[in-house]
Amino acid sequence: MSNNASHRYNQSVILLLFTTLIWGTTFPLLKNAIDSLSPSALIGSRFLVAALACLPFGFKLNRRLVRDGIILGTLLFTAFTTQVIGLESTSASRAAFITSMNVILIPLIEALMGRSVSLIAFLSAFLALAGIGVMSWEGGSLNIGDLWVFGCAVCYAIYILVLEVFASRHNSIKLTALQLFVVAVLGTIWAAPELVDQIRAIKANFVVILYLGIVATAAVTWTQAFAQQWVPATQTAIIYTLEPVFAAIFSFLLLRETMGVRGFLGASMILVSILLSQIRR
């Protein structure tokens, strides 16, 4: 790897860590907002703000960029929608565990596509998955909500893999703007029947929606699109397993939720899996 490529790779890993950190901050905010906002209104307003923030960068499009943006935006919308629907009938900790199964699904999908995937990639993915399980898993049998969230994991695994291919084809800001616009349109259509009833709740949560839209959606979708030009999808997914670690930290700081011995053990396993995935570089 050349010095320039190595610098780009290291820079991209830092951006992905930043992305995961920001996602961690959204956990306590979403936990409070969902008490008054419906899932469709939350997604619709959040992505509308994100799309408006990226609007200045969405001009001078071409057919290939539009096609790729529509594909990515549809996958992203499907992932968010299935997760929110699942959360209505399953716990947040179970949802976090099941969603993070994209870590294990990515190398499996790559193997099915005929790509060469190293044993260390499988080992680090399984270790990360086990760590999230130790942190988050609650007892009980599977329910329909778990199946919806598993659909989210599949969609997001496919999204990460597709983004790895598309990211190198386009300007990352334009690609981000287009896919967020697609999600905003789909989310607004979904929320349309109840938007009038949700106006007051949207106003009450306006500051939170601004943060979620501009920082936790527009900014980090761009950092993800930029970074995945240099970081493979398998490693990207493993880095994202830090999200529940950051979420636990911010939940303690903002909601005073504590993490016991099992939580610290799971967090340690996740950190080890991150290091293991990087050693193979």
PyMOL commands that set and color helices and strands:
alter all, ss='L'
color gray80, all
select helices_A, chain A and resi 3-33+39-57+63-87+92-99+102-112+119-136+144-166+172-204+206-227+233-255+261-279
alter helices_A, ss='H'
color red, helices_A
deselect
rebuild
show_as cartoon
